[in-house]
Amino acid sequence: MVRGLQFQITPELLLRAYASGLFPMADSADDPELFWVEPELRGVLPLDGFHVPRRLARTVRQAPYEIRVNSAFDLVLAACAEAVETRPSTWINATIAELYGSLHRMGHAHSVEAWRGGELVGGLYGVSLRRAFFGESMFSRATDASKICLVHLVERLKARGFVLLDTQFTTEHLNRFGAIEVPRDDYADMLAEALEGEDLPFA
């Protein structure tokens, strides 16, 4: 890990970091300092091996939420940064919020959102680069809202020709969808393949 990046990092540098297998984090939302992370084992959600549990698949078909893309990116990021009972602290600080807001305006950061009755009840955001999508964070204020957003994200990525969905780390939640851990060298090969060609449209 390399620390002390809050005065050096730019959106352009951030994209180069993703292309090199790095991503930034902060120790907490109150800590202005950022550091680079490059895990020994990288979380990846294989698009062709994505598994939707049966109960969730039934809920997706019922369409309990309106799914939108990039209609409220800043609100999604802010919701992901909120401290809640199940997540008393987050790593999303003001520096990260500013950087990813800039990436969104550049067309490289995107949100998938669940709405109900005009209220944002769940969502996720991440970064697209060439044929890779780097998932950053998600939140949910209603049953299965973030999970349904993830299902829609995968459908969108597959339809547009993306080949890599990077989750950074694996969790029990992501493992239910088929997430795996990939050694750093193998991930580098996957990333190199995903970075071939031009940027793909996301929205």
N, C-alpha and C positions, 0 to 999 in steps of 0.2 A: 504494500500500500504506500502511496505517496501523498503526503498531507500538505496543507497550506496553499490551496489552489484558488481561494476566493478572489484574489486580485489578478489572476492570470488567465483563468478559463474564459473562453468566448464560445458562442454557438458553433463557429467554424471549427474550433479546436475540439469541441465536444463531438462533432461528427467524425473527425479524424480519430478520436479516441475509440468510438464505437467500431470503426473500421479496423482498429488494431486489437479489438477484444477487451477494451477497458470500458468501465462506466463509473460515474461519480456517485458518491454517497456522502452524507453528513452523519455525525454521531447522534444528533438530535435536531429537532426543528429549531431549537434555541441556539444551536452552535453555528456560527457563520462559516466555519471552516469546512472545506470539501476535501475529499481524498479519492484517489483512483482505486478501483477494485478490479482484480483479475483472478477469479476463483480457480483453484486447482481442478475442481469438478464444476462444470457449467450446467445450469438447468436449461433443458431444451424440451419443448413440447412438439414432438413430430407431427407435422400436419397430416400425413397419411395414416398415422396411428392414433389420431385424436379419438378419444372414447367419451361418449355422452351417456352417463348413467340413465337407465330406463325411465326412472321417475322424472328426471330433469328433461329428458326428451319429450315426455308427455306434456310437461309444463310449457316447454318451448312451443309446441304445437298449439297450445291454448292461447298463446300470445297475450300474456297478462300486462305487458308493457309496450309502449311505443318505443322502438329503437331508432335512435338518431346517431349521426356521425358528425363530429366536429361542430356541433351547434352550440356547445357550451364548454369548450376546452378548459378555460380558466376555472369554471365552477367545479369541474371534475377534479382538476389538480388540487384545488383548495379543499375539496371533500376528502381526497386521499390523504391530505396533510393533517386533517383534524384528529385530535385525540379523542378516542371513544373508550368505552368500558373494556372492550375486548382488545384494544390496541391503545394503551395509555400514552405512548409516545411514537413518533414517526421520524424518519430520516429526511423528510422533505422540508428544507428551510427556505428562507426568502431568496437566497441565491439560486437554488435549484428552480424555484417557481419562476424566477425571472428568465433563467436560461431556457427552460422548456417552453415558456411562453414565446420566446424569440424563435425557437425551432418550429413552433406551431405556425407562426406568421411566415416562416420561410417554407412551409409545406412539408416539414420533416417530422412533426409531432402531431399525433392524432388522438382523438377520444371516441370511444363508443359508449353511448349513453342509454340508460333506461329511464323512461318518463311515464308517469301515471297522473292523470288529471292535471297536467301542466306542471307537475313537480318532478324534479330530478331525484330519483330514488336509488340509482346505482350507476356505476360506470367504471371505465378503465382508460388508461392512456399509455402511450408508448411512442417509440421513434421508428420511422421507416427509413431505410437506406438501401437503395438498389432492390434486391429481392429478399431482404431481411427485415424482420420487424422485432424490435426489442421491447418487450413488455416491461413497464415500470411499476405500476401500482394499480390497485382497484379498490372500490369501496361499495358498500351495500347498505341501504336503509330500508329495504323491503325484501321479502323472501325470494331468494334465488336471483335477485336483480343482477349482481355482478357475474354470476355464473352464466346467465343468459347472454350477457354482453360478451363473455368469452366465447360462447358458441357462435355468436354472430361475427366476432372477430375472425375466428378460424375459417368460417365460411367465406368471408370477404377475402382473406389472404389466399385461400386456395383458388377462388374464382379469378383472382388477378395475377396468379402465377408466382406468388412468393414461395420460397423454398425453406425458409428458416424462421421459426418463432422462438426467440431467445427469452427465457424466463429468468435468467440470471442465476437463481437458486431454485431448488425444488422444495415443495412443502407437501404436507399430507393432503391439503386441498388440491394442489395441482397434480399430485400423483394419481388421484382418482380419474383424471382426464388423460392419463398416459404419459405424464412428464417423466423424463429420464435425466440422469446425470452423465455428462460427457467429459472425459478427460481433456485437459487443456489443449494438447496437440491435436486431438481429433476434432475438437471444436474449431480450432484454427483452420482446419481443412474445410469444415462445413461453412464457416464464415467466408473463406476465400471463394468458394463456389457461389455463395449467395450474393457476393459483391460483383460478380461478373455482369456485364451489360449495363443498361441504363436504369435510372430510377423508375419504379413502377407506380402507377396511379393508385392512391389509396381511397380517396373520397369518391 
